[in-house]
Amino acid sequence: MLERWRKMVGAALVGVMAAMTVFAVSVVSQTQLSGSVKIDGSSTVYLLTEAVAEEFQKRFPRVKVTVGISGTGGGFKKFGRGETDISNASRPIKPTEDEECRKNGIAYIELPVAYDALAVVVNPANKWCNYLTVEELKRIWEPEAQGKITNWSQIRKGFPNRPLKLFGPGTDSGTFDFFTEAIVGKSGASRGDYTASEDDNVLVHGVASDPNALGYFGFAYYAENRNRLKAVAIQCHCHNDGKPMLPSEKAVIEDRYHLARPLFIYVNRESANRPEVRAFVEFYLQNAGRLAKEVRYVPLPKRAYDLAMERFKKRVVGSMFGAKGAQVGVSIEELLAIEAKKTK
């Protein structure tokens, strides 16, 4: 009987020691992982990537993750020169950017990480504008409007005789590319006489400080400043049965908001072979859904993250969107279909 108990206790101790060994290895692997991950690009995707980086560095304190903001276009310039490991992007990569990567021998892995809705906003003191049609927005922002459409009374009959002050992203911004494609009909086509910045906080401050202002940027920046801004509903015949719709998670999921778009990270395939970069990207995809909600973006369905993880582990390179730049009207369902086709 005593011998039996000795064997049972011995087996139990072996099990405990094994568990402790696994735990110790896990802790050691987390603390020993070191190196750096360099990221730049979209100010919109910055919020999500920065949230991921903060949590990642708590778990892996010896890995230094730097996240810069130079706009989607500015980020791709650095990425194409091999200066960064990951590029944040609020639109798919453009042909010229893809060509620059090819020229410099940089293969990339394109990974969708969340959905965003652009918010068109005015100052809370603006009591006359609750919605704008796509046609009215085009009239405001098209290149032909420069120096001509300068007063609210020119936008719609009944609007007051007040100066129109415009705020928007700079030309290196993926938000600029997407908005001009969705509203004007051509990516990059815009008037130039407005206050431009790649830093969305500058745009928030500008609109919040001027009762005559109108601006646009990522939904998360509006959500963080609801008490200082007023969102304007968008009316488009192609969404929500032609009725005005405010940006929201529900509207994006149900494909009822005209200015919804996917957000991405692009990973240098060679960089992905480094343990710290590989660990960061896998951590990103495992936690993007939860953190996207925290920073006020719309998480993708779990299946999309699973497929993105599969693409990353298989090192599938190239763009799902044919490296054609800003895409309008890409729904979550369509993104899933593209994902599934690409990873087969």
N, C-alpha and C positions, 0 to 999 in steps of 0.2 A: 504493500500500500504506500509506504514511504517512498519507495523507488518510483512509483507511478506519479506521486506528487512532484518529486524532483524533476521528472521528465516534463510535466506540464508547466512547472515554473520556468524550467530552462527554455522550453519552447516559447513561452510568453515573453521572456527576456530577449530572446533572439528577435521576436517580432517587434518589440519596442525599440531595440537597437537598430533594426532595419529601418523602421519608421524615422528614427532620429537621424539616421544616416541620409535618408532621402531628403528630410527637411534641411539638414546641414548643407547638402549639396545644392539644394534650391537656393538657400540663403547665400551661399558662397557664389553661386552663379550670378545672382542678382547684384551682389556687391562687387564682384570682380569684373563684370562687364564694363568696359571703358571705351573711350574714344569720343568722337564728335559727329553730330548730324547737322548739316547746314541746309537751311530752308529759306526760301524767299518767294515773293510773288504777291498774289491777290490780298488786298486788305480785307476782303469779305471772308475768304477762307482762313485768314489769319486768326480770327476769333476761335474757330474750331481747332486749328492746329496748335495754337498756343495753349488751349485747354488740355489737349492731349499731351503736349510736351511737359506741362507742369506735373501731371499725374505720372507720366513715364519717368521723369527725373526723381520723383519721390521713391519710386521702386528701384531705379538704377541711378543712384546719385553720382556715379563716376562717369556717366555719359553726359556730355555737354551738348544740349540742343539749342541752336540759335534760330530764331524765326524773324526774318526781316519783312518789310513791306515796301515793295517798289512797283506794285500793280502787277496784274497778270502778264502783260506784255514785257514789263521790265524784268519780271522774274524769269520769263522764258529766255530773255537775252542772256542772263547770267547762267541759266541752266544749259543753254546751247553752247556756251563757252566752257562748260565743265566746272563752273565755279561753285555750284551747289549740288547737293545730293537729291533734293526733293524740291519741286516747284508747285506752289499753291496756285490754283487757276479757277476762275469763276466762269470759264468757257472752255470748250475744247481747243486744242492746239491748232494754230493756223498753218497753211501750207508753207509760208516763208519760215516760220519757226521750226517746222518739221524738217525742212530742207537744211537749215542751219545745224540742227542736231545730226542729220545724216552726214553733212560735210565734215563735221568734227568727230565722227565715229561714236556718237552718243545714242545708244538704243534706250528707249524709255518704256516704262510700264504705266499705262493710264488707269487710274483707279477712281471711280466715283465714290464720294464719301457722304454726301447729303444733298438735300434740295433747299433752295432759297427762293424767296419771292422778293423782287425789287419793290421798294415802297416809293411812291410818289408822295411828297409831303409839302405842306405849307405851314406857315406860322399859325398858332392857335388863335391869334387875333383875326385871322381870315374867316369871316362868317359867310362869304358869298360862294365859295367853291367847295362843294362836297364831293363832286365827281368830275372827271374829264373823260371825253371819248378819245379813242386812239387817234381819230382824225384831228381833234383839237391839240393833242400832244404833238402830233406831227407838225401842225401849223406853227407851234411854238419852237420846236427844236430843229427843224430841217435847215439846211444851209441857207436857203433863200430867205429865212426869217431874220438873218443877221442884220442888225441895224434898222429893221423895219417893224417887227413885232416886239414892241417895247412897252406896251400898256395892257393892263388886264382887260380893258374895254374892247380890245381888238380880238380877244379870244372868243367871247360869246356875248350876244346881246343881253344886256342886263347886268353884266359885270361892271364894277365901278371904274371910274377914270383915275387909275392909280398906276404908278410905274411898276413894271414887271422886273423883278430882280431874280436872276437864275443862278442856281448852284448845281454842280454835277461833277462826276469823276473826270480825271484827265484822260488823254488819249492812250495812255499805257494801261488803262484799266480794262479788265474783262467786263466789268459792269457797263462801261461806256460802249464796248463792242456789242454786247447783248441788247442793251436798250435801243441803240440806233438801228440795229437789225429788226427788232420787234416793233418799233414805233415808226421810224423813218422808212424802213424797207431796205436799207443797205448798211451793212456794218461800217462804222467809222464816219458816216455821213451826218454831220452836225454843224450847227452854227458855232462860232468860236468866241462870241462875245458874252461869255458867262464866267463866273468865278469857278475855276476848276482846281481840284486837288485829288491826289491819290489817297489822301488820308480822310476817311469818312467822318472822323470826328470834327475836322475842319468844316465839312459841309453841314453837319448837324448844328454846329455853333452858328454858322452863317444864316441858316433858315430860322433858327430859334431866336436870332437877334434882329430880324427884319420882318415886319408885318406884311410887306409886299413880296416876300420871297416865295419861290417855288423850286424844289430840288428833287433829286432821286438818288437812292443808294440802297444797299442791302437791308432787308427787313430787320435783321438783328440790331442794327444801329437805331432804327426807329423804335423797336420794342424796348430798348434800354433807355429811351428818351421820350416816352409817351407823354410825360407831363410838360415837355417843351415843344412838342411837334403835333401836327394833325395830319393823319393819313388821308389821302384822297382816293376814292374808289375809281376803278378803271372800267370803262364801258367799251366792250368789244363784241361785235356780232358773232365772233367765233367761240366765245366762252360765256358760260352762265346764261344761256338763252338770250344773249344780248342785253342783259341787265347789269348795272354797275355792281362791281364786286370789290370789297376791301381785301387786302392781303391777309392770309391766315394759314395756319397749318392745314386746317380742314379744306380750305379752298384749293390748296396746292395738291393735296392727296386726291381730291375729287376732280382735278383738272378743270377748275372753274375760274382760274385766275390767269390772265393773259401774260403776266410778267413772271412766271415761274421758270426756274432753270436748275440744272444739276450743277454741283460743285465737285471739283476734282483735286487730287494730288497726282503729280507725275514723278515717278521714281527712276533715277538713273540705274539701269540694269547692273552696271559694274559696281556702283555703290551698294546695291542690294546684296552683294556677296559679302560685305563687311558685317560682322555679327551685330554691331550696334545699330546699323541702319535696318537690317533685317528684323531685329527685335522691335525697333520703333514702328515700322510699318505694320507688322503683325499686331502690335498693341493698339495702333491707330484703328485698324479695321475691326478689332474686337470690341473697342469702346466708343467708336464714332456714333453709333445710334444713341447711346445714353447721353453722351456729351453734346451731341447736336441739339437735343432738346434743351439742355441747360443753357446753351448760348443762343437759343431762340431760332434755330433752323429746323428743318423738317427731316427726320431720319429716314433713310431708305428702308424698305422691308428687309427683314433678316436674311431672306434668300439672296438679296442683292449683295449684302456684305459677305455672305458665304461664297458667292460666285466671284466677288472681287478678291477674296482671300485665295481662291483656287487659281485665279489669273496670276496673282503675285507669286504663289509658290511654284507655278509652272513657268514663271518668267515670260508670260505672253507679252510681246512688245507691239507697239504701234497703237493707233487710235481707233476706237470703235466707230468714230464719226468721220473717218476718212481724212482726218487732219484738215477739216474745212472751216475751222473757226466756230464762231457763235452759231448756235442752233436754237430756233424758236419752236415752241410747241412740243418739246420732247417730254412725254408723260412717264410716270414711274413704270407703267406697264410696258411701254416701248423700250425703256432702258433695260428692264429685266429681260426682254426678248433678245435685245442686242447682246447683253451679257451672256445669256445661255448659248447663243450661236457662236460667240467668240471663244468660249472655253470648251467647246466640244472637241 
